Each structure stands twice: as structure tokens, then as C-alpha cells.
Amino acid sequence: MVVETAISPRLAEEKWPPQGQWTYEDYKRLPDDGWRYEVIEGELHMAPAPRPKHQEATINLATAMSQFARSKKLGKVYTAPIDVLLHGLASPVQPDVLFIASDRLDIVKEEFIEGPPDLTIEVLSPSNWLDDRRTKFRLYARAGVREYWIVDLERRTIEVFALHGHSFTLLNRYEPGETVRSEVLPDFEIAVEAVCLP
């Protein structure tokens, strides 16, 4: 959700920029108070810490993808919280899971990722599902992310979008009993049930 006013007592004590003018320096001053913060096009977005089911889905997906990428020497997988700077667009955004191909690992800096990942994954949460479906959907396409997955734990679906031109095209919407496949990670497969637990 986009924050119009500070809601944390600690946030209220500090002087913060108006919406639309947030920078990475402002973001770095935010407290470690259990909220998840992102700055998209100068606006502060915040959401509560993910629920256990969300964490299980993220861990299962990231573990399978990381083992596959490592075994094939294809690149590296990271999970939130990790700062991803998309210049002129987000400073930072924090995808739940992201993959960076071996030939692009130079975007991995000591403190953050500087540039678009090759693949990002967002696991929907009740508090910010609209951000993932609209705001981040447009953001990742504009930044040049090659593939975007949306994991819907309530509907138990995984949607895979590929960047064609300047916008995402739905490759497939997977349901229980089906196996998710990726264009960015050829031959990687994972069952919907392994991610969207009952």
C-alpha cells in the first residue's frame, strides 16, 4: 500500500519527504520495525511482514530455483529482503524472489542489486496484492525484467509473464496438478503444489 502519512511512532518523530520525493537515502533512514518498505517512483510503499504461508511458498520456490541455477551454473537466486535499485523507477524495490543470469552478475553490488533482475517473483499478500498486480507489474516491465511470476496462494495459481517489447505477455496460468516452466530458466520445472501449499 502507498503511505500517505507516517503510521509508526518512530516515523512520526523524523522529518520525511512528501510522497513523490523519496530517495534511497531517505529509505535507508527508515527503522527496522517489522514493516517492509519500498520506494517506487519516489513514493514510499509499506506492508506488514509476510505471513508464514507466504514465507513457506517463497522458501520452497527459491530453494528449488537456486539448486537448479547452481547445478547448471546459470546464475544466482536471491530472496527478500534485498534492495533492488531500478534507476529512475525504484530505489529500492524488494521482490520476494529474483534470479540474475551469470553473464549479468556484475549488477550485484555489495549492498544492493543495481539494475533489473532477469526474473522476479512476487507472492501475493492480502495487504499489498494490488501493488504486485498493477504497480510492480508495470514497474518491472518498464525496467526490462525479462520474466515476472505472480504466485496467488489463495487461488493456488502461478502466472508466468514474459517481456515482449515493452510489456508483459501472459505465457501461462498454472493450477494444482500442473508444472510451472520458465523461458528465462529453460528446463526448470516446479509443481504448483510445491509452492501453493494447501
Backbone as a chain_set.jsonl record, in Angstrom:
{"seq": "MVVETAISPRLAEEKWPPQGQWTYEDYKRLPDDGWRYEVIEGELHMAPAPRPKHQEATINLATAMSQFARSKKLGKVYTAPIDVLLHGLASPVQPDVLFIASDRLDIVKEEFIEGPPDLTIEVLSPSNWLDDRRTKFRLYARAGVREYWIVDLERRTIEVFALHGHSFTLLNRYEPGETVRSEVLPDFEIAVEAVCLP", "coords": {"N": [[0.846, -1.184, 0.0], [0.403, 2.315, -0.575], [1.84, 4.833, 1.366], [0.381, 7.548, 2.889], [0.621, 9.124, 5.124], [2.824, 9.078, 7.975], [2.744, 6.169, 9.998], [3.926, 4.797, 12.019], [5.129, 5.34, 15.335], [7.861, 5.948, 15.522], [8.425, 6.767, 12.925], [6.912, 9.078, 12.869], [8.373, 10.788, 14.453], [10.531, 11.607, 12.964], [11.707, 13.701, 10.239], [10.337, 13.524, 7.106], [10.351, 13.157, 3.517], [7.833, 14.482, 1.218], [5.339, 12.43, -0.445], [6.367, 11.104, -3.547], [8.826, 12.232, -3.58], [10.685, 10.676, -2.329], [13.879, 9.201, -1.682], [16.674, 6.909, -2.111], [18.403, 7.391, -0.008], [16.672, 8.463, 1.918], [15.085, 6.214, 2.328], [16.995, 4.471, 3.501], [17.151, 5.496, 6.049], [14.931, 4.626, 7.327], [13.243, 2.877, 9.995], [14.036, -0.391, 11.388], [11.474, -2.003, 11.808], [9.764, -4.134, 11.461], [8.063, -3.664, 9.347], [7.773, -3.813, 5.776], [9.483, -1.999, 3.489], [9.392, -0.086, 0.458], [10.464, 1.957, -2.27], [8.928, 3.395, -4.846], [9.046, 5.061, -7.813], [9.547, 7.417, -6.362], [7.668, 7.296, -4.335], [6.773, 6.168, -1.108], [6.15, 2.878, -0.232], [4.595, 0.527, 1.875], [4.322, -2.489, 3.766], [3.036, -4.978, 6.005], [5.047, -7.479, 7.721], [5.56, -10.587, 5.953], [3.223, -13.366, 6.047], [3.344, -16.684, 7.606], [2.631, -18.724, 5.667], [3.133, -17.45, 3.272], [5.904, -17.126, 3.515], [6.721, -19.824, 3.5], [6.038, -20.584, 0.875], [7.71, -18.868, -0.58], [10.266, -19.722, 0.281], [10.273, -22.437, -0.558], [10.077, -22.15, -3.342], [12.316, -20.512, -3.954], [14.416, -22.14, -3.034], [14.274, -24.438, -4.713], [14.649, -23.22, -7.225], [17.153, -22.023, -6.881], [18.852, -24.236, -6.424], [18.639, -25.498, -8.898], [19.631, -23.484, -10.673], [22.222, -23.199, -9.699], [23.294, -25.773, -10.099], [23.401, -25.897, -12.854], [24.99, -23.802, -13.403], [23.881, -21.282, -14.071], [23.311, -18.837, -12.925], [22.401, -16.674, -10.167], [20.182, -16.853, -7.337], [18.137, -14.809, -5.322], [16.497, -13.714, -2.283], [13.901, -11.71, -0.74], [14.476, -9.958, 2.344], [15.997, -7.765, 0.086], [17.655, -5.138, -1.46], [16.733, -3.764, -4.516], [17.737, -1.681, -6.956], [16.276, 0.288, -9.342], [17.005, 2.406, -11.578], [15.635, 5.63, -11.729], [13.137, 4.597, -11.412], [12.666, 2.806, -9.162], [13.773, 2.81, -5.804], [14.504, 1.491, -3.123], [13.13, -1.545, -4.64], [11.708, -4.608, -3.479], [11.675, -7.623, -4.511], [10.054, -10.792, -3.874], [11.383, -13.148, -4.67], [14.215, -13.414, -6.764], [16.056, -13.783, -9.826], [19.274, -13.701, -11.27], [21.077, -13.805, -14.195], [24.142, -15.519, -15.049], [25.856, -14.05, -16.799], [25.249, -11.486, -16.125], [25.907, -10.869, -13.568], [27.377, -8.759, -12.652], [25.733, -6.728, -11.827], [25.202, -7.173, -9.233], [25.915, -5.707, -6.352], [27.813, -4.734, -3.401], [26.002, -3.853, -1.419], [23.468, -3.849, -2.584], [21.288, -4.729, -5.374], [21.88, -3.538, -8.55], [20.067, -2.642, -10.982], [17.821, -4.273, -13.347], [16.603, -7.486, -12.406], [16.762, -10.707, -14.085], [14.595, -12.33, -13.777], [11.741, -11.953, -11.809], [9.835, -12.65, -8.887], [6.763, -12.416, -7.277], [4.967, -13.105, -4.389], [1.684, -13.042, -3.651], [0.187, -11.029, -1.12], [-2.384, -10.433, 1.334], [-2.397, -7.721, 2.088], [-1.05, -6.225, 0.138], [-1.564, -7.011, -2.499], [-2.531, -5.695, -4.738], [-0.529, -3.89, -5.418], [1.437, -5.669, -6.386], [0.143, -6.767, -8.592], [-0.468, -4.567, -10.206], [1.092, -2.038, -9.832], [3.815, -2.991, -9.52], [3.852, -4.743, -11.638], [3.732, -3.06, -13.914], [6.034, -1.578, -13.349], [8.198, -3.489, -13.361], [8.112, -4.294, -16.028], [8.704, -1.871, -17.368], [11.276, -1.516, -16.409], [12.663, -3.536, -17.642], [12.717, -6.196, -16.841], [12.924, -9.564, -17.629], [11.193, -11.716, -17.162], [8.285, -12.355, -15.227], [6.769, -13.619, -12.375], [3.696, -14.255, -10.788], [2.533, -15.333, -7.812], [-0.285, -16.698, -6.496], [-1.543, -17.421, -3.565], [-4.059, -17.81, -2.438], [-5.778, -18.503, -4.567], [-4.302, -20.54, -5.48], [-2.573, -20.491, -7.738], [-0.086, -19.924, -10.3], [1.127, -17.415, -12.221], [2.866, -16.825, -15.192], [4.677, -14.398, -16.784], [6.112, -12.998, -19.708], [8.486, -10.676, -20.994], [7.727, -8.977, -23.805], [8.685, -6.915, -26.181], [7.853, -3.881, -24.847], [6.151, -4.619, -22.859], [4.487, -6.978, -20.651], [3.561, -10.3, -21.509], [1.18, -12.792, -20.939], [2.33, -15.977, -20.418], [1.483, -18.392, -19.338], [-0.991, -19.658, -17.083], [-0.79, -21.389, -14.277], [-2.176, -24.175, -12.499], [-3.078, -26.233, -9.584], [-1.79, -29.527, -9.962], [-0.455, -29.029, -12.233], [2.678, -28.216, -13.888], [5.015, -25.709, -13.454], [6.785, -23.75, -15.808], [9.665, -22.025, -17.165], [10.776, -19.382, -19.331], [13.111, -17.942, -19.099], [14.692, -19.527, -17.476], [15.377, -22.187, -18.886], [14.223, -25.542, -18.892], [13.85, -25.589, -16.15], [11.58, -26.668, -13.735], [8.69, -26.7, -11.659], [6.282, -28.003, -9.46], [3.0, -26.765, -9.013], [1.802, -27.355, -6.569], [3.999, -27.598, -4.908], [4.646, -25.077, -4.276], [2.309, -23.493, -3.817], [0.917, -24.264, -1.17], [-1.531, -26.463, 0.359]], "CA": [[0.0, 0.0, 0.0], [1.132, 3.569, -0.561], [1.66, 5.501, 2.648], [0.147, 8.985, 2.764], [1.182, 9.728, 6.331], [3.556, 8.124, 8.785], [1.876, 5.494, 10.946], [4.742, 4.303, 13.111], [5.576, 6.44, 16.197], [9.239, 6.322, 15.18], [8.364, 7.527, 11.682], [6.338, 10.389, 13.166], [9.389, 11.613, 15.105], [11.517, 12.028, 11.96], [11.224, 14.519, 9.125], [10.367, 12.708, 5.9], [9.925, 13.894, 2.315], [6.476, 14.195, 0.759], [5.227, 11.367, -1.441], [6.866, 11.503, -4.855], [10.178, 12.767, -3.457], [11.521, 9.773, -1.539], [15.115, 8.741, -2.305], [17.285, 5.759, -1.443], [18.965, 7.889, 1.254], [15.546, 8.514, 2.856], [14.737, 4.825, 2.611], [17.979, 3.87, 4.402], [16.93, 6.008, 7.4], [13.723, 4.022, 7.899], [13.547, 1.952, 11.095], [13.82, -1.833, 11.238], [10.349, -2.132, 12.731], [8.872, -5.22, 11.065], [7.39, -3.33, 8.096], [8.561, -3.965, 4.562], [9.434, -0.71, 2.8], [9.894, 0.033, -0.904], [10.265, 3.293, -2.828], [8.635, 3.24, -6.268], [8.854, 6.371, -8.434], [9.564, 8.45, -5.342], [6.625, 7.112, -3.327], [7.022, 5.125, -0.127], [5.158, 1.812, -0.104], [4.934, -0.304, 3.016], [3.428, -3.613, 4.026], [3.489, -5.734, 7.175], [5.874, -8.662, 7.453], [4.778, -11.666, 5.342], [2.672, -14.438, 6.889], [4.099, -17.937, 7.477], [2.343, -19.431, 4.403], [3.873, -16.687, 2.257], [7.311, -17.463, 3.679], [6.915, -21.209, 3.045], [5.997, -20.581, -0.591], [8.928, -18.196, -1.041], [11.423, -20.591, 0.553], [10.212, -23.619, -1.431], [10.355, -21.732, -4.715], [13.706, -20.036, -4.046], [15.324, -23.277, -2.849], [14.264, -25.246, -5.939], [15.231, -22.435, -8.316], [18.573, -21.825, -6.595], [19.559, -25.507, -6.657], [18.679, -25.708, -10.346], [20.537, -22.498, -11.283], [23.595, -23.503, -9.269], [23.743, -27.021, -10.724], [23.63, -25.627, -14.285], [25.847, -22.601, -13.483], [23.114, -20.319, -14.849], [23.233, -17.548, -12.256], [22.131, -16.698, -8.727], [18.837, -16.559, -6.864], [18.107, -14.057, -4.067], [15.163, -13.522, -1.717], [13.7, -10.532, 0.112], [14.7, -8.572, 1.964], [17.199, -7.363, -0.638], [17.356, -3.903, -2.189], [16.95, -3.753, -5.962], [17.615, -0.306, -7.441], [15.923, 0.407, -10.757], [17.224, 3.844, -11.701], [14.531, 6.422, -12.233], [11.871, 3.906, -11.184], [12.533, 2.293, -7.796], [15.007, 2.939, -5.028], [14.531, 0.24, -3.872], [12.01, -2.469, -4.604], [12.194, -5.859, -2.894], [10.923, -8.801, -4.959], [10.141, -11.938, -2.963], [12.447, -13.999, -5.218], [14.727, -12.895, -8.029], [17.143, -14.527, -10.454], [20.159, -12.927, -12.134], [21.866, -14.71, -15.031], [25.599, -15.479, -14.838], [26.53, -13.003, -17.569], [24.824, -10.176, -15.634], [26.148, -10.8, -12.123], [28.038, -7.503, -12.294], [24.771, -5.81, -11.215], [25.162, -7.487, -7.806], [26.89, -4.892, -5.629], [27.979, -5.165, -2.015], [24.839, -3.537, -0.58], [22.204, -3.928, -3.3], [21.291, -5.116, -6.785], [21.749, -2.296, -9.302], [19.567, -2.96, -12.311], [16.723, -5.233, -13.335], [16.865, -8.93, -12.452], [16.233, -11.377, -15.276], [13.306, -12.908, -13.401], [11.278, -11.595, -10.472], [8.649, -13.375, -8.427], [6.053, -11.849, -6.14], [3.939, -13.942, -3.771], [0.669, -12.09, -3.229], [-0.227, -10.931, 0.281], [-3.662, -9.703, 1.415], [-2.223, -6.285, 2.301], [-0.459, -5.468, -0.985], [-1.686, -7.764, -3.751], [-2.769, -4.777, -5.846], [0.793, -3.387, -5.814], [2.117, -6.691, -7.184], [-0.58, -6.987, -9.852], [-0.532, -3.369, -11.04], [2.256, -1.137, -9.732], [5.06, -3.699, -9.821], [3.7, -5.307, -12.981], [4.178, -2.016, -14.847], [7.407, -1.216, -12.995], [9.148, -4.499, -13.834], [8.14, -4.233, -17.5], [9.44, -0.659, -17.749], [12.689, -1.67, -16.044], [13.286, -4.523, -18.519], [12.747, -7.551, -16.272], [12.544, -10.442, -18.747], [10.108, -12.636, -16.805], [7.652, -11.999, -13.957], [5.826, -14.614, -11.873], [2.806, -13.856, -9.696], [2.066, -16.516, -7.08], [-1.514, -16.391, -5.752], [-1.733, -18.529, -2.628], [-5.491, -18.026, -2.204], [-6.329, -19.232, -5.721], [-3.346, -21.617, -5.754], [-2.147, -20.373, -9.132], [1.15, -19.208, -10.598], [1.081, -16.834, -13.558], [4.191, -16.512, -15.717], [4.637, -13.377, -17.823], [7.392, -12.733, -20.378], [8.585, -9.348, -21.579], [7.747, -8.943, -25.264], [8.701, -5.488, -26.448], [7.891, -3.084, -23.614], [5.093, -5.039, -21.942], [4.434, -8.403, -20.328], [2.556, -11.164, -22.109], [0.947, -13.988, -20.132], [2.727, -17.228, -21.061], [0.602, -19.449, -18.851], [-1.508, -19.596, -15.714], [-0.698, -22.773, -13.818], [-3.037, -24.54, -11.374], [-2.67, -27.505, -8.976], [-1.728, -30.637, -10.903], [0.362, -28.607, -13.373], [4.087, -27.92, -13.626], [5.39, -24.379, -13.934], [8.01, -23.697, -16.615], [10.192, -20.683, -17.357], [11.553, -19.099, -20.54], [14.425, -17.435, -18.687], [15.418, -20.693, -16.947], [14.911, -23.362, -19.632], [14.275, -26.848, -18.227], [13.44, -25.512, -14.749], [10.181, -27.021, -13.54], [8.268, -26.878, -10.275], [4.858, -28.264, -9.357], [2.238, -25.72, -8.315], [1.584, -27.799, -5.181], [5.221, -27.419, -4.125], [4.723, -23.651, -3.92], [0.995, -23.095, -3.254], [0.568, -25.375, -0.282], [-2.972, -26.446, 0.746]], "C": [[0.881, 1.234, 0.0], [0.817, 4.274, 0.74], [1.479, 6.991, 2.421], [0.732, 9.721, 3.964], [1.899, 8.657, 7.111], [2.605, 7.477, 9.777], [2.638, 4.945, 12.138], [5.165, 5.481, 13.986], [6.994, 6.897, 15.857], [9.273, 7.131, 13.885], [7.867, 8.939, 11.945], [7.363, 11.336, 13.783], [10.401, 12.192, 14.114], [10.874, 12.938, 10.919], [11.42, 13.713, 7.84], [9.909, 13.528, 4.707], [8.465, 13.601, 1.979], [6.5, 13.059, -0.269], [5.637, 11.926, -2.806], [8.298, 12.004, -4.809], [11.1, 11.89, -2.612], [12.732, 9.319, -2.353], [15.627, 7.514, -1.558], [17.88, 6.173, -0.1], [17.869, 7.994, 2.307], [15.167, 7.107, 3.29], [15.693, 4.208, 3.637], [17.844, 4.371, 5.838], [15.716, 5.381, 8.073], [14.084, 3.003, 8.978], [13.336, 0.492, 10.702], [12.724, -2.21, 12.233], [9.353, -3.213, 12.338], [8.074, -4.925, 9.8], [8.34, -3.533, 6.932], [8.378, -2.704, 3.732], [10.003, -0.831, 1.387], [9.629, 1.461, -1.37], [10.131, 3.132, -4.343], [8.248, 4.598, -6.834], [8.678, 7.462, -7.387], [8.514, 8.323, -4.262], [6.966, 5.95, -2.411], [5.848, 4.16, -0.094], [5.565, 0.98, 1.099], [3.874, -1.377, 3.215], [3.932, -4.324, 5.274], [4.341, -6.923, 6.765], [5.006, -9.78, 6.88], [4.324, -12.71, 6.361], [3.47, -15.722, 6.667], [3.867, -18.674, 6.155], [3.08, -18.769, 3.241], [5.351, -17.053, 2.314], [7.61, -18.881, 3.201], [6.967, -21.273, 1.524], [7.28, -19.983, -1.157], [10.146, -19.091, -0.88], [11.433, -21.788, -0.382], [10.595, -23.271, -2.867], [11.817, -21.325, -4.881], [14.698, -21.187, -3.911], [15.419, -24.107, -4.123], [14.953, -24.51, -7.086], [16.738, -22.259, -8.117], [19.379, -23.094, -6.857], [19.696, -25.778, -8.151], [19.703, -24.772, -10.994], [21.989, -22.792, -10.936], [24.117, -24.741, -9.985], [24.081, -26.829, -12.205], [24.552, -24.427, -14.514], [25.183, -21.498, -14.324], [23.085, -18.93, -14.232], [22.921, -17.733, -10.79], [20.702, -16.279, -8.429], [18.95, -15.852, -5.516], [16.664, -13.946, -3.598], [15.115, -12.235, -0.905], [13.993, -10.907, 1.566], [16.041, -8.377, 1.268], [16.824, -6.148, -1.487], [17.718, -4.044, -3.661], [16.687, -2.33, -6.446], [17.362, -0.323, -8.948], [15.919, 1.9, -11.053], [16.076, 4.558, -12.387], [13.166, 5.82, -11.963], [11.681, 3.47, -9.732], [13.862, 2.378, -7.078], [14.749, 2.693, -3.537], [13.149, -0.391, -3.951], [12.58, -3.772, -4.066], [11.338, -7.037, -3.362], [11.076, -9.944, -3.957], [11.272, -12.873, -3.376], [12.921, -13.345, -6.513], [15.892, -13.745, -8.505], [17.928, -13.578, -11.344], [21.072, -13.899, -12.87], [23.358, -14.469, -14.836], [26.281, -14.327, -15.557], [26.132, -11.592, -17.139], [25.098, -10.002, -14.139], [26.899, -9.546, -11.694], [27.056, -6.489, -11.704], [24.616, -6.075, -9.716], [26.291, -6.726, -7.12], [26.952, -5.362, -4.176], [26.726, -4.957, -1.174], [23.494, -3.731, -1.271], [22.407, -4.493, -4.696], [21.037, -3.827, -7.566], [21.369, -2.607, -10.749], [18.509, -4.041, -12.237], [17.192, -6.684, -13.29], [16.336, -9.511, -13.767], [14.842, -11.934, -15.015], [12.966, -12.421, -12.004], [10.009, -12.362, -10.171], [8.064, -12.64, -7.232], [4.99, -12.844, -5.69], [2.913, -12.973, -3.179], [0.372, -12.197, -1.741], [-1.535, -10.16, 0.336], [-3.487, -8.191, 1.487], [-1.72, -5.531, 1.069], [-0.56, -6.181, -2.329], [-1.876, -6.837, -4.95], [-1.458, -4.165, -6.342], [1.483, -4.378, -6.749], [1.461, -6.876, -8.546], [-0.588, -5.764, -10.77], [0.77, -2.576, -11.013], [3.537, -1.843, -10.132], [5.009, -4.351, -11.199], [4.209, -4.307, -14.017], [5.65, -1.665, -14.624], [8.415, -2.194, -13.577], [9.232, -4.508, -15.359], [8.943, -3.024, -17.965], [10.931, -0.798, -17.48], [13.408, -2.671, -16.941], [13.473, -5.891, -17.906], [12.192, -8.504, -17.324], [11.365, -11.358, -18.432], [9.608, -12.3, -15.408], [6.632, -13.07, -13.597], [4.995, -13.985, -10.77], [2.233, -15.132, -9.086], [0.869, -16.097, -6.23], [-1.832, -17.578, -4.852], [-3.199, -18.824, -2.364], [-6.106, -18.856, -3.33], [-5.489, -20.443, -6.092], [-2.987, -21.654, -7.243], [-0.798, -19.669, -9.206], [1.045, -18.731, -12.047], [2.496, -16.455, -13.972], [4.028, -15.569, -16.903], [6.036, -13.199, -18.407], [7.341, -11.347, -21.009], [8.718, -9.479, -23.092], [7.613, -7.482, -25.657], [8.832, -4.742, -25.134], [6.819, -3.494, -22.62], [5.13, -6.548, -21.738], [3.286, -9.078, -21.059], [2.412, -12.393, -21.23], [1.346, -15.218, -20.936], [1.798, -18.355, -20.65], [0.163, -19.138, -17.431], [-1.629, -21.041, -15.243], [-1.544, -22.985, -12.57], [-2.539, -25.848, -10.755], [-2.79, -28.658, -9.976], [-0.877, -30.308, -12.114], [1.773, -28.248, -12.918], [4.456, -26.595, -14.27], [6.716, -24.46, -14.68], [8.367, -22.24, -16.892], [10.87, -20.56, -18.709], [12.979, -18.692, -20.182], [15.303, -18.56, -18.149], [14.917, -21.944, -17.663], [15.171, -24.64, -18.846], [13.99, -26.78, -16.731], [11.951, -25.789, -14.665], [9.896, -27.12, -12.046], [6.752, -27.058, -10.257], [4.186, -27.14, -8.583], [2.062, -26.083, -6.847], [2.809, -27.639, -4.31], [5.376, -25.98, -3.65], [3.45, -23.203, -3.204], [0.473, -24.247, -2.407], [-0.922, -25.297, 0.102], [-3.162, -25.794, 2.105]], "O": [[1.994, 1.199, 0.524], [-0.336, 4.31, 1.172], [2.341, 7.632, 1.819], [1.275, 10.817, 3.824], [1.627, 7.468, 6.944], [1.748, 8.156, 10.343], [2.035, 4.656, 13.172], [5.527, 6.529, 13.452], [7.293, 8.09, 15.9], [10.056, 8.072, 13.76], [8.336, 9.892, 11.322], [7.239, 12.553, 13.652], [11.06, 13.184, 14.423], [9.655, 12.941, 10.743], [12.529, 13.277, 7.53], [9.159, 14.491, 4.867], [7.922, 12.583, 2.409], [7.53, 12.768, -0.876], [5.302, 13.055, -3.164], [8.929, 12.188, -5.85], [12.183, 12.326, -2.224], [12.63, 9.082, -3.556], [15.092, 7.132, -0.518], [17.863, 5.389, 0.848], [18.098, 7.655, 3.468], [14.955, 6.845, 4.474], [15.252, 3.502, 4.544], [18.367, 3.74, 6.757], [15.497, 5.585, 9.267], [15.117, 2.339, 8.885], [12.557, 0.185, 9.8], [12.998, -2.669, 13.342], [8.22, -3.217, 12.821], [7.468, -5.834, 9.232], [9.558, -3.437, 7.083], [7.265, -2.375, 3.321], [10.959, -1.568, 1.145], [8.679, 2.1, -0.917], [11.089, 2.78, -5.032], [7.269, 5.211, -6.408], [7.795, 8.313, -7.493], [8.462, 9.154, -3.356], [7.39, 4.888, -2.864], [4.696, 4.569, 0.054], [6.754, 0.75, 1.32], [2.703, -1.199, 2.88], [5.126, -4.279, 5.572], [4.352, -7.322, 5.601], [3.846, -9.919, 7.268], [4.959, -12.908, 7.397], [4.185, -15.849, 5.673], [4.818, -19.199, 5.577], [3.585, -19.445, 2.344], [5.98, -17.266, 1.277], [8.639, -19.116, 2.567], [7.833, -21.935, 0.953], [7.865, -20.523, -2.096], [10.964, -19.208, -1.793], [12.475, -22.127, -0.944], [11.339, -24.003, -3.52], [12.478, -21.741, -5.832], [15.716, -21.206, -4.603], [16.517, -24.445, -4.565], [15.741, -25.098, -7.826], [17.507, -22.338, -9.075], [20.461, -23.037, -7.442], [20.742, -26.234, -8.613], [20.545, -25.216, -11.774], [22.878, -22.652, -11.776], [25.265, -24.759, -10.431], [24.945, -27.521, -12.743], [24.859, -24.074, -15.653], [25.823, -20.869, -15.167], [22.858, -17.946, -14.936], [23.142, -18.806, -10.227], [20.097, -15.48, -9.144], [19.755, -16.24, -4.669], [15.728, -14.066, -4.388], [16.14, -11.734, -0.443], [13.78, -12.051, 1.967], [17.086, -8.771, 1.787], [15.789, -6.145, -2.153], [18.845, -4.394, -4.011], [15.565, -1.833, -6.361], [18.143, -0.882, -9.718], [14.924, 2.58, -10.801], [15.61, 4.163, -13.455], [12.144, 6.445, -12.245], [10.637, 3.74, -9.139], [14.919, 2.073, -7.631], [14.781, 3.647, -2.76], [12.161, 0.124, -3.427], [13.78, -4.024, -4.173], [10.379, -7.411, -2.686], [12.096, -10.053, -3.277], [12.035, -13.339, -2.53], [12.121, -12.791, -7.266], [16.616, -14.345, -7.709], [17.358, -12.764, -12.071], [21.756, -14.714, -12.251], [23.784, -13.362, -14.504], [27.179, -13.692, -15.004], [26.611, -10.611, -17.708], [24.571, -9.08, -13.518], [27.044, -9.294, -10.498], [27.487, -5.486, -11.134], [23.976, -5.297, -9.009], [27.467, -7.053, -7.283], [26.229, -6.275, -3.777], [26.412, -5.779, -0.313], [22.467, -3.773, -0.594], [23.534, -4.707, -5.143], [20.084, -3.104, -7.276], [22.224, -2.804, -11.612], [18.317, -4.657, -11.189], [18.08, -7.072, -14.05], [15.553, -8.87, -14.469], [14.011, -12.002, -15.921], [13.808, -12.47, -11.107], [9.22, -12.68, -11.06], [8.779, -12.286, -6.294], [4.216, -13.357, -6.498], [3.244, -12.176, -2.302], [0.311, -13.289, -1.175], [-1.782, -9.315, -0.524], [-4.34, -7.45, 0.999], [-1.937, -4.325, 0.96], [0.279, -5.97, -3.204], [-1.434, -7.154, -6.055], [-1.289, -3.945, -7.541], [2.043, -3.99, -7.774], [2.146, -7.116, -9.54], [-0.702, -5.909, -11.987], [1.462, -2.454, -12.024], [4.273, -1.353, -10.989], [6.043, -4.488, -11.852], [5.01, -4.651, -14.886], [6.41, -1.481, -15.575], [9.381, -1.78, -14.217], [10.31, -4.708, -15.918], [9.775, -3.144, -18.863], [11.755, -0.267, -18.224], [14.637, -2.665, -17.003], [14.292, -6.676, -18.384], [11.105, -8.275, -17.854], [10.618, -11.736, -19.334], [10.396, -11.997, -14.512], [5.748, -13.396, -14.39], [5.52, -13.268, -9.917], [1.543, -15.903, -9.752], [0.992, -15.245, -5.35], [-2.326, -18.607, -5.312], [-3.556, -19.97, -2.092], [-6.86, -19.796, -3.078], [-5.896, -21.269, -6.908], [-3.083, -22.687, -7.905], [-0.416, -18.923, -8.304], [0.894, -19.529, -12.972], [3.235, -15.842, -13.202], [3.348, -15.878, -17.882], [7.028, -13.246, -17.679], [6.3, -10.904, -21.493], [9.701, -10.024, -23.595], [6.553, -6.88, -25.486], [9.794, -4.936, -24.392], [6.595, -2.793, -21.634], [5.714, -7.291, -22.528], [2.2, -8.52, -21.21], [3.413, -12.978, -20.816], [0.784, -15.482, -21.999], [1.375, -19.166, -21.474], [0.854, -18.447, -16.682], [-2.453, -21.81, -15.738], [-1.628, -22.117, -11.701], [-1.672, -26.507, -11.329], [-3.759, -28.749, -10.73], [-0.597, -31.181, -12.936], [2.027, -28.009, -11.737], [4.242, -26.383, -15.463], [7.646, -25.142, -14.25], [7.517, -21.351, -16.862], [11.473, -21.518, -19.19], [13.931, -19.051, -20.874], [16.518, -18.549, -18.343], [14.112, -22.689, -17.104], [16.216, -24.792, -18.214], [13.895, -27.827, -16.09], [11.157, -25.226, -15.419], [10.74, -27.563, -11.267], [6.028, -26.35, -10.956], [4.741, -26.625, -7.612], [2.162, -25.219, -5.976], [2.685, -27.55, -3.088], [6.147, -25.7, -2.732], [3.505, -22.611, -2.126], [-0.303, -25.084, -2.867], [-1.499, -24.212, 0.163], [-4.289, -25.691, 2.589]]}, "num_chains": 1, "name": "protein.A"}
